[in-house]
Amino acid sequence: MAKTPHPDLLLGHLLDTLPLGPAILVMVGRTWGSVPRETGTWMAVTDREVIGTIGGGHLEWDAIRLARETLASGASSPVVRQIALGPSLGQCCGGRVELIWEAVGAADAARLGRQLASPLQPLALFGGGHVGQALVQALGPLPYAVHWIDSRDGVFPPALSARVHAEHSDPVHAAVDELDAGSHVLVMSFSHAEDLDIVAACLRRQRHRADLGFIGLIGSRTKWARFGHRLQAMGFSEQELSRVTCPIGVPGIHGKAPAVIAASVVAQLLLVDSMPGPSCGVRPEG
């Protein structure tokens, strides 16, 4: 029976590697000021490879060297060091970072699976077309759990990441009520009529439960203007409509190739998730 891939590809690779021999886990502990990576970032060093990164440069180079020395010596006690990122390292970040070196092996796999697992942001993607497929690829290495929904049979690729759950839903907007609380929603079905139904279902859910995150609709300002009139005719207020972002993507990126749109939308999602407080969509100006 084929092994089910781990939803976190980097962590899954580490867990698959541990039965082959020990590793040194290098973890970013506390940080002060400007540093390459945040607390909790990790990499693992074996005698064959390095899995992950704590930020590159001399900091990482020296961390790998110490990890390999620790592996060679067989030492098992954790090592903790505070390192200033100044001229002596050839890095001018100006901050300070605490690194922790810990020897780990196959017996630690279950603990590490729990300790190192990244929390995943739920994201509902309505539409299995070219842009939808490009988005799923772009989201692959990022901390999102994708619920991919389409009303058509046979649109999803045969092999999907463990982070992607594909669902056939007809009518497609019926899936909105079953989305995980806190889900971001991206709407890009093959039909404007379906898009309108999905957006209306999202706004009804927001009205009653107020538990969705970013709601984004692919399209132009003209499309959104027409949708706005129709949604207002359904009884939605201007304030409710302001929860929808259309067009989606980072302003200023104008390419229409699926991969370009996907990169722009993923960048927008990352910006949304970097903001403090609850995520929300903002209708663009103009």
VOTIZA-873679 format. One line per field, with one value per residue (C-alpha): residue number from 1; residue in three letters; chain; x, y, z. Coordinates in steps of 0.001 Angstrom, whole numbers, plus 500000, padded with zeros to 6 digits. Each point is the difference from the previous one (the first is absolute). Example, Ala and Ser with C-alpha at 12.3 -4.5 7.8 and 13.67 -1.06 7.14 Angstrom:
# residues 2
pos	1  2 $
code	ALA  SER $
unit	A  A $
X	512300  501370 $
Y	495500  503440 $
Z	507800  499340 $
***
This chain:
# residues 286
pos	1  2  3  4  5  6  7  8  9  10  11  12  13  14  15  16  17  18  19  20  21  22  23  24  25  26  27  28  29  30  31  32  33  34  35  36  37  38  39  40  41  42  43  44  45  46  47  48  49  50  51  52  53  54  55  56  57  58  59  60  61  62  63  64  65  66  67  68  69  70  71  72  73  74  75  76  77  78  79  80  81  82  83  84  85  86  87  88  89  90  91  92  93  94  95  96  97  98  99  100  101  102  103  104  105  106  107  108  109  110  111  112  113  114  115  116  117  118  119  120  121  122  123  124  125  126  127  128  129  130  131  132  133  134  135  136  137  138  139  140  141  142  143  144  145  146  147  148  149  150  151  152  153  154  155  156  157  158  159  160  161  162  163  164  165  166  167  168  169  170  171  172  173  174  175  176  177  178  179  180  181  182  183  184  185  186  187  188  189  190  191  192  193  194  195  196  197  198  199  200  201  202  203  204  205  206  207  208  209  210  211  212  213  214  215  216  217  218  219  220  221  222  223  224  225  226  227  228  229  230  231  232  233  234  235  236  237  238  239  240  241  242  243  244  245  246  247  248  249  250  251  252  253  254  255  256  257  258  259  260  261  262  263  264  265  266  267  268  269  270  271  272  273  274  275  276  277  278  279  280  281  282  283  284  285  286 $
code	MET  ALA  LYS  THR  PRO  HIS  PRO  ASP  LEU  LEU  LEU  GLY  HIS  LEU  LEU  ASP  THR  LEU  PRO  LEU  GLY  PRO  ALA  ILE  LEU  VAL  MET  VAL  GLY  ARG  THR  TRP  GLY  SER  VAL  PRO  ARG  GLU  THR  GLY  THR  TRP  MET  ALA  VAL  THR  ASP  ARG  GLU  VAL  ILE  GLY  THR  ILE  GLY  GLY  GLY  HIS  LEU  GLU  TRP  ASP  ALA  ILE  ARG  LEU  ALA  ARG  GLU  THR  LEU  ALA  SER  GLY  ALA  SER  SER  PRO  VAL  VAL  ARG  GLN  ILE  ALA  LEU  GLY  PRO  SER  LEU  GLY  GLN  CYS  CYS  GLY  GLY  ARG  VAL  GLU  LEU  ILE  TRP  GLU  ALA  VAL  GLY  ALA  ALA  ASP  ALA  ALA  ARG  LEU  GLY  ARG  GLN  LEU  ALA  SER  PRO  LEU  GLN  PRO  LEU  ALA  LEU  PHE  GLY  GLY  GLY  HIS  VAL  GLY  GLN  ALA  LEU  VAL  GLN  ALA  LEU  GLY  PRO  LEU  PRO  TYR  ALA  VAL  HIS  TRP  ILE  ASP  SER  ARG  ASP  GLY  VAL  PHE  PRO  PRO  ALA  LEU  SER  ALA  ARG  VAL  HIS  ALA  GLU  HIS  SER  ASP  PRO  VAL  HIS  ALA  ALA  VAL  ASP  GLU  LEU  ASP  ALA  GLY  SER  HIS  VAL  LEU  VAL  MET  SER  PHE  SER  HIS  ALA  GLU  ASP  LEU  ASP  ILE  VAL  ALA  ALA  CYS  LEU  ARG  ARG  GLN  ARG  HIS  ARG  ALA  ASP  LEU  GLY  PHE  ILE  GLY  LEU  ILE  GLY  SER  ARG  THR  LYS  TRP  ALA  ARG  PHE  GLY  HIS  ARG  LEU  GLN  ALA  MET  GLY  PHE  SER  GLU  GLN  GLU  LEU  SER  ARG  VAL  THR  CYS  PRO  ILE  GLY  VAL  PRO  GLY  ILE  HIS  GLY  LYS  ALA  PRO  ALA  VAL  ILE  ALA  ALA  SER  VAL  VAL  ALA  GLN  LEU  LEU  LEU  VAL  ASP  SER  MET  PRO  GLY  PRO  SER  CYS  GLY  VAL  ARG  PRO  GLU  GLY $
unit	A  A  A  A  A  A  A  A  A  A  A  A  A  A  A  A  A  A  A  A  A  A  A  A  A  A  A  A  A  A  A  A  A  A  A  A  A  A  A  A  A  A  A  A  A  A  A  A  A  A  A  A  A  A  A  A  A  A  A  A  A  A  A  A  A  A  A  A  A  A  A  A  A  A  A  A  A  A  A  A  A  A  A  A  A  A  A  A  A  A  A  A  A  A  A  A  A  A  A  A  A  A  A  A  A  A  A  A  A  A  A  A  A  A  A  A  A  A  A  A  A  A  A  A  A  A  A  A  A  A  A  A  A  A  A  A  A  A  A  A  A  A  A  A  A  A  A  A  A  A  A  A  A  A  A  A  A  A  A  A  A  A  A  A  A  A  A  A  A  A  A  A  A  A  A  A  A  A  A  A  A  A  A  A  A  A  A  A  A  A  A  A  A  A  A  A  A  A  A  A  A  A  A  A  A  A  A  A  A  A  A  A  A  A  A  A  A  A  A  A  A  A  A  A  A  A  A  A  A  A  A  A  A  A  A  A  A  A  A  A  A  A  A  A  A  A  A  A  A  A  A  A  A  A  A  A  A  A  A  A  A  A  A  A  A  A  A  A  A  A  A  A  A  A  A  A  A  A  A  A  A  A  A  A  A  A $
X	500000  501352  500941  497775  502111  500304  498046  503134  502505  503080  498999  498969  503450  501634  497783  500777  503730  500273  499796  503129  502146  500201  499693  500652  496956  500968  497182  499642  499161  499650  500769  500858  499863  500442  500684  499727  497259  497412  499799  499140  501757  502058  502361  501305  503552  500947  503259  498461  497894  498490  496215  498512  501705  500413  500784  503181  503287  502779  497503  498700  503425  501393  496872  500430  503692  499251  497186  502316  502657  497348  498896  503577  500650  496792  499174  496367  499619  498276  502168  498589  501790  499104  501536  500324  499467  502777  503179  501678  497433  500004  496320  498823  496451  500904  497885  500732  498721  499971  500688  499420  501754  498277  500904  496934  499348  497247  498696  499245  497898  496565  501008  501543  496918  497966  502599  501003  496665  499030  496452  498155  497667  496854  499347  497034  500722  496949  501040  502156  501046  503463  500329  498644  502557  502808  498882  500059  503560  501066  498413  501673  503001  498097  498021  496524  497521  498163  496376  499690  496434  498432  496596  501525  501172  503502  501635  502356  503462  500297  502768  499607  502031  498866  499223  497390  496511  498044  496195  497372  497012  496899  498721  503461  498902  498531  503538  500287  497999  502376  503275  502232  499598  502621  500390  501225  497919  501153  497289  500948  497544  499449  496730  499123  496633  501751  502364  497017  498317  503209  500586  496362  500316  503179  498279  497009  502374  501781  496656  499029  503329  502684  502660  501637  503298  501046  497398  501508  498318  501952  499006  500030  498573  497246  499100  499892  497815  497461  500192  499559  496721  498694  501056  498378  496819  500229  499995  503680  501175  502973  501764  499471  501305  503157  501005  500754  503249  499728  502256  502288  503776  502654  499313  502458  500514  498170  501001  497133  501857  498673  503353  500283  496470  500693  503222  498212  497081  502258  502008  496735  498985  503364  499558  496523  501305  502824  497572  499040  496396  497355  500455  497604  499543  499952  498299  502524  499652  498922 $
Y	500000  503439  502218  503050  503157  502230  503257  501970  498960  501251  498346  496856  499811  500298  497274  497712  500644  499314  496179  500156  501586  502789  503695  503265  502234  503697  502174  503762  500812  503570  502912  503653  502699  499267  496309  497756  497661  499993  497992  496358  499812  496834  498012  496480  498916  496406  498568  500077  503141  503127  500152  503492  503316  502456  502874  499320  501909  499524  499417  496878  498920  500059  498288  497164  499669  499697  497545  497751  500181  499005  497088  498794  500179  498204  502650  499886  503025  503029  503029  503526  503084  503652  501489  503651  500616  502488  500467  496907  497867  502095  500728  503499  499263  501532  497631  497056  496446  497001  496684  496581  496855  496736  496428  498104  496530  497620  499778  503743  499895  500109  502894  501951  499416  501811  502608  501150  499815  503374  501255  500078  502787  498504  501287  499194  500219  499938  499137  497299  501910  501130  502700  497693  497354  502576  501189  496491  499611  503386  499247  496581  500922  502604  499484  499699  497124  500264  498920  499931  500034  499783  499016  498119  496400  499165  503408  499140  498508  496322  500575  502699  501086  498827  503665  500117  498527  499998  499958  499800  502120  500592  502606  501280  502709  497332  499302  503453  499015  497091  501937  500043  503058  502617  498866  502408  499666  500460  499969  499220  497488  499445  501964  503539  498680  497518  502724  502157  497131  499215  503629  500341  496820  501380  503272  498147  497956  503168  501556  497080  498649  502611  497290  500219  501725  501595  499702  500572  499931  499757  502554  503641  503097  499879  496469  501078  503019  497714  497501  502826  501093  496432  499328  503211  498911  496806  502121  500281  503346  502056  499093  496292  500384  501624  496568  498858  500802  500235  500080  497712  500106  502522  503364  500842  496440  499940  496705  497669  496707  497521  499735  503792  500342  497201  501626  503333  498471  497939  503139  501752  497132  500128  503733  499425  497321  502282  502667  500085  499258  498146  499647  501921  500874  503572  500975  501762  503647  501130 $
Z	500000  499072  502901  500468  499586  503039  499579  500931  497329  501872  503264  498149  498431  503419  501482  497051  500454  503741  499696  497800  502712  502590  499267  501765  500230  499964  501314  500194  503621  501179  497694  500552  497324  496291  499317  496899  501298  502773  503228  499335  496623  499684  497848  500420  499178  499265  498710  496501  499672  501515  500265  500300  500685  502857  497672  498075  500103  502535  502808  498279  498794  503535  501358  497487  500854  503727  499288  497968  502734  502546  497813  499618  503756  500925  502617  501145  502274  498413  499233  500357  498701  499548  496877  499019  496284  499517  497944  501486  498166  496865  500641  500822  501184  503344  502071  502235  499793  502310  498286  501544  498701  500991  499033  498734  498649  498979  503571  499901  496831  501644  502269  497143  497866  502645  500956  496521  498182  498547  500597  496686  498879  498410  496480  497757  496291  497742  496453  498446  496883  498921  502668  502696  499079  499974  503435  501446  498739  501417  503372  500224  502202  502029  503243  498470  500109  496674  499544  496204  498686  496542  498608  497065  500000  498859  500456  502850  499382  500995  502567  502637  502992  503423  500682  497221  500308  496731  500025  497281  501080  497882  500560  500747  502471  502291  501214  501597  503085  500697  499842  503055  502193  499195  496391  497369  496837  496402  497331  496397  498579  496261  500136  501062  501158  502290  501213  500960  501845  501915  501007  501110  502077  501623  500858  501485  502135  501082  500918  502224  501226  499208  499914  496571  499340  496737  497206  496551  496588  496759  497374  499040  501655  497382  501057  503636  499195  498333  502835  502497  498403  499964  503577  501206  498220  502094  503146  500848  501320  498847  503239  499328  496451  501352  501352  496440  498180  496205  498044  501993  500048  500950  498313  497245  498734  496673  498374  499115  499719  502594  501776  500250  501381  502471  501229  500428  501905  502266  500802  500891  502301  501738  500536  501435  502358  501142  501185  503693  500878  498008  496240  497823  496388  498781  496789  497775  499153  496574 $
***
